[in-house]
Amino acid sequence: MSQVKRLLRQGRLVTLTGVGGVGKTRLAIAVADEVRETFPDGVWLVELAALEDEGLIPQTVATAIGLRDQTGRHPADLLCDQLHGLRSLVVLDNCEHLLHGCAVLADRLLRAAPRLRILATSREPLGVYGESILSVPSLPVPDPERRLRPGTAAQYAAVRLFQMRAAEVLPDVTPGLKNDETVVRLCRRLDGLPLAIELAAAQLRVLTPEQILHRLDERLEPAPGHGTAVLPRHETLRASIDWSFDLCSPDERSLWARVSVFAGSFDLEGAEAVCSGEGIARESVVDLVAGLVDKSILVREEQGPRVRYRLLETIRRYGSDRLAGAGESAALQRRHRDWYRRLVNRAEAEWLSPDQEEWLARLSSEHANLRTALDYCLTEPGEAQVGLEIAASLWFHWLCSGLLSEGRHWLGKALALASQDTVARGKALWVDGWLTMLQGDTAGALPRLEESRALALRLDDSPTLFNATRCLGGVAVYEGDFERGISLLEEAVEGHRAVGDRNSMMVGLYGLTGACALSGDPRAADFGAECLAMCEAAHAQWSRSYALWALGLHTWRQGEPQRATELVRDALRTRWSMGDGWGIALCLEALAWIAASTGQVAYSARLLGSAEAVWRSIGISRAGFRHLAAGHAEAVARLRSDLGERRYAAEIRHGAKLGTDRAVAFALHDPG
């Protein structure tokens, strides 16, 4: 750790290299935790093991540092802007399979952000100019040529690790001197590799240290003709994993191989759906998972109300090799894709429901698996149509998780591959157009939406027709053409109502309420009331927050600023708890307008400054949304007149420096 910290002080890119299982990730995390105070602007871990698409590295880094991607700009550009001037540390973990992409991004970020440091882990160096490389050694083991004094073995880290893990497996057993000597020989046999030591210690539930050593000696015996040659460390690790695999029951071995198809982590429901069958009963999966957890093959993690499991990357790759050797890779990859297709369709069907927040959290946990499923669709011949379906049905995930550019990445790839006139293509076109519009690019959105509408008419596909119409209405509103926008939105809402599309109807009613409120149309009250009632009946909190915001605008326009403030603050609480940067910025903006109109000018200016800072943090220029221009200009004119130019600028700067959390706290309370 001291070596790594010294290298981070001397250079700006440090790469920890070494064989799998040597402890590169654990070392990097430990160092990052210890130097946190040295980097006051942020320390972030970016886990890349589950990522397969090199083009998504910038997006993955942006997500890890909390940069919500709600703009049309390239995520690498956003990262450069965000990190410039920040004294921060980014840890890029498991770069070896994405070496070129990691090297290109690291080089660019280091050039753009002079106070940034990057700590990378990889089986080989990135090859970037100025890179410092530290080859992570195995844990120290006692020298076989030196006789140990009794009780001194624990001075060596490899022995200490084995004893710690042994105490977790058999807390009531204290190894005696004989076992102490055996443990020393065992750790030497495993070359001090931490992962190999942990796998061996897990076998103490069924074997003594002597038995473990004997079996390892048999497994690690050099091939005939090699004398007493020592195996290379990667072969030592492979042999110890082989041995752990052999100690599993046949069904546990099958499950180990099958769960390697998951990216990142998975839950029990996913394991049952994907891995059961062909010799493994669905009801047996839970016991097999428990067995693999006991053997330290699977890592158990609690995420809120759900338990998830993951394989360490070295263990996952071993399982993947076994799966390929059994000829099951293609079938399991397809079952994996099919499971996530069903999961996404379920989530979309249940979107406007009390489970809205739970679905957002679950899909966020499954993000790596969703990427893997989409990648399968777009690389396996004949599967692009299913890719269109999955990417389009994830519209709420792309939107609420701030992943607009990534959503467009997958949709763009799928649309290019699947050009046939299908319902799936029509839906993908309007979703892509909608995401483009939400990034402020109305000119780019129009061709997609017009194509979607024309295709829907050819296919007589009413749901797609009404969604394309709704999005075209949104484009008109964003461009400031309220009359045309409201007309199209009304047409769409009635269509959604007729076909029973509740998700789209809610979005349409929200759009109508906001458009009418901003243009002074009194029908905003009725549209808003219906939208709010719909969300509250479904107990859909995220959707409700948007209805509240639109109703708040209308209530303010009707001369009730106190009530309007309450409505928008209610919306802000939900948006803040869900990390909705776009929604937070809209609420801060609206609260600033309301405060300006009631004479709370200093308070209003700080809110405007906070809103501008949040817009910037998510990479969006508010100026791109012309429907907000009049309200903003009106507030600014009032503030400049009442405060004077110098005081106005000072309050704006003060608000911009608050940061999102403090800005929200400030906005949720009256001045003072």
PyMOL commands that set and color helices and strands:
alter all, ss='L'
color gray80, all
select helices_A, chain A and resi 2-10+24-34+36-38+54-64+75-83+96-112+153-155+157-169+177-189+194-205+209-220+233-247+250-259+268-275+282-294+313-325+329-349+356-365+367-379+384-393+395-400+404-417+423-438+442-459+462-478+482-499+502-519+524-538+541-557+561-577+581-597+601-617+622-624+626-643+645-656+660-667
alter helices_A, ss='H'
color red, helices_A
select strands_A, chain A and resi 13-17+43-47+88-93+116-121+131-135+265-267+298-303+306-311
alter strands_A, ss='S'
color yellow, strands_A
deselect
rebuild
show_as cartoon
